[in-house]
Amino acid sequence: MADDGPVDDYPTEIEDNLNDFDSSVTSVQNMVQSLIPASRSNHLVKLNPLDQAKLDLMSLYALNSMFWMYLMTQGVNPKEHGIKQELERIRTYMNKVKEIADKKKAARLNTDAASRFVRNALWDAEDKKRKDNNEHSERGKHKRF
C-alpha cells in the first residue's frame, strides 16, 4: 500500500479490502493522468451531444462520489450533507439521458414495409384476376397523337 512498508496498526481482516481499495485508487489515478494532457474540448469535439452529456454526468457523479468518500473519512455523515441531494440530482439527469438513448435505440416502424405486408396479407385472387383483365384490355388500345 504505502512506500514506507507494511503497517501493523490496522486489523488483518480488512487487509484484502485495503488492497482492493489501493488498486482501485491507482487505477483511477492512472486514468486521470491519461486525461490531463489533453484539454476537455479536445475530448468533447469527438463526441456527439448525447455522449458529451454522458461524459459530463459521469464526471460529476465521480467527483461527487469522491467527495462523499472524503466526508466519510472526516467523520461527517454525508447523508446529512448537501452532497446527497447533489448526487440524487445527478442521478435524475443520468436517468433522463438514459431514456433519450433508449428512445434512439428503440425499433422504428418502416411504414413502406408495413403497408406492403398488410397489402400482401389481404391479397385476394379475385382482385388479381380483375386487375389482370383490366391491364389486358387496355393493352390493345393504342393512342394516336
ChimeraX attribute file (.defattr): number of C-alpha atoms within 10 A of each C-alpha:
attribute: neighborCount
match mode: 1-to-1
recipient: residues
	/A:1	13
	/A:2	7
	/A:3	5
	/A:4	6
	/A:5	7
	/A:6	8
	/A:7	8
	/A:8	7
	/A:9	6
	/A:10	8
	/A:11	7
	/A:12	10
	/A:13	8
	/A:14	10
	/A:15	12
	/A:16	10
	/A:17	11
	/A:18	13
	/A:19	12
	/A:20	13
	/A:21	13
	/A:22	14
	/A:23	13
	/A:24	12
	/A:25	12
	/A:26	12
	/A:27	12
	/A:28	12
	/A:29	12
	/A:30	11
	/A:31	11
	/A:32	11
	/A:33	11
	/A:34	10
	/A:35	12
	/A:36	9
	/A:37	8
	/A:38	10
	/A:39	9
	/A:40	10
	/A:41	8
	/A:42	9
	/A:43	12
	/A:44	15
	/A:45	10
	/A:46	10
	/A:47	13
	/A:48	9
	/A:49	11
	/A:50	13
	/A:51	14
	/A:52	15
	/A:53	16
	/A:54	17
	/A:55	15
	/A:56	14
	/A:57	17
	/A:58	15
	/A:59	12
	/A:60	15
	/A:61	19
	/A:62	13
	/A:63	13
	/A:64	17
	/A:65	16
	/A:66	12
	/A:67	14
	/A:68	19
	/A:69	13
	/A:70	13
	/A:71	16
	/A:72	13
	/A:73	10
	/A:74	8
	/A:75	8
	/A:76	13
	/A:77	11
	/A:78	16
	/A:79	12
	/A:80	9
	/A:81	12
	/A:82	9
	/A:83	16
	/A:84	14
	/A:85	13
	/A:86	15
	/A:87	17
	/A:88	12
	/A:89	12
	/A:90	16
	/A:91	15
	/A:92	12
	/A:93	14
	/A:94	18
	/A:95	11
	/A:96	12
	/A:97	17
	/A:98	14
	/A:99	12
	/A:100	13
	/A:101	14
	/A:102	11
	/A:103	11
	/A:104	10
	/A:105	9
	/A:106	9
	/A:107	8
	/A:108	8
	/A:109	8
	/A:110	8
	/A:111	9
	/A:112	8
	/A:113	10
	/A:114	11
	/A:115	11
	/A:116	11
	/A:117	12
	/A:118	10
	/A:119	11
	/A:120	10
	/A:121	9
	/A:122	8
	/A:123	11
	/A:124	10
	/A:125	8
	/A:126	9
	/A:127	10
	/A:128	11
	/A:129	11
	/A:130	11
	/A:131	11
	/A:132	11
	/A:133	11
	/A:134	11
	/A:135	11
	/A:136	11
	/A:137	9
	/A:138	9
	/A:139	8
	/A:140	8
	/A:141	8
	/A:142	7
	/A:143	5
	/A:144	4
	/A:145	3
